Amino acid sequence: MIYDNSLWFQDIDLVLENYPEFKDLAGSSILVTGAGGLICSALVDILIRYNESHQDTIEILAGARNLSRLKARFGDFCDRDYFVFVPYDANNYAMVIPQAADFIIHGAGNASPNKIVKEPVETMLSNFAGLYTLLQYAGQAGTRRVLYISSSEVYGKNNDTSPYKETDYGYIDLLSPRNSYSVGKRAAETLCAAYSDEYGVETVIVRPGHIYGPTASKSDNRVSSAWAYAAANGVNIVMKSDGAQIRSYCYCLDCASAILKVLMNGENTGAYNISNPDSVISIRDMAEIVAKAGNVRLLMELPTEEEKRGFNPMSNSSLDSTSLQALGWRGIFDATTGFEHTVHLMKSVS
């Protein structure tokens, strides 16, 4: 388990030391959907670490489809009084959540390139209808605020090479099934704003860049996750493009701290890019850092047509994080440190 490596707790403690406002959440309850995922499991780990060192705890309502997988991920922490399993499926639009939550962080949904290609309908519906179910629940339960985890893919294609600001929307081909993910995210963001306007439920939105870390599942086929696992296992990395595409990479714990910062301090119906300025690099740069961390080789190979279908169409998806930083957030882990820690920690879960 990831908890067998003390480096993980050291990284979490760095986050807690730099963000003392976690204490403002003490005594409240947070429903986290997708609690076992790359981003939200890191967020849950921060909340767990806080609870383990404080008497006034934060109730964690861990929304996921499968309790056994949560237990495999969080171990004995699932048995703590502050940890409550909430059966949640973003594709089950009629489900009822019995517990009331002060805050909701909605991170459930399909983000796997392979699944997006194979299940474009479910990908789109889980983003939009799954969020609608939660917004209804929030209104009935008196939830103080809902945070929706969107994506940098909402920006589409833009010929400008400068980092995207929150208002820089580009072109998206509406008739491409691959864009069910980006279009679904766009629609869900509008739903947040519309629901807040019509029904008074406070909503905030975050748009993460390319998030990576040891919390990725072994089946995660996003290149940053797949390559990091390969390097952790001593397997050479195979890159199937020239790697020139620019991405905003962000370590999962930095992303989690940004989410909690926006949850507490973001403007109602506002959207915030999550990007560490120290980690805006090309895919090739990322691959070289990962290969060096695992002491493996970086190889080149042509992609299959099926693999091409799953590629992110954006050549530049770097993000401007000025709005987020204005809230007082700063990334702690630059690209080299974050990927080195990721490869090191993945050896504990490989």
Secondary structure by P-SEA (a helix, b strand, c coil): cccccaaaaaaaaaaaaacccccccccbbbbbcccccccaaaaaaaaaaaaacccbbbbbbcccccaaaaaaacccccccccbbbbbcccccccccccccccbbbbccccccaaaaaacaaaaaaaaaaaaaaaaaaaaaacccbbbbbccccccccccccccccccbbbbbccccccaaaaaaaaaaaaaaaaaaaaccbbbbbbbbccccccccccccccaaaaaaaaaaacbbbbbcccccbbbbcccaaaaaaaaaaaaccccccbbbbbccccccccaaaaaaaaaaaacbbbbbbbbcaaaaaaccccccccccaaaaaaacccccccaaaaaaaaaaaaaaac
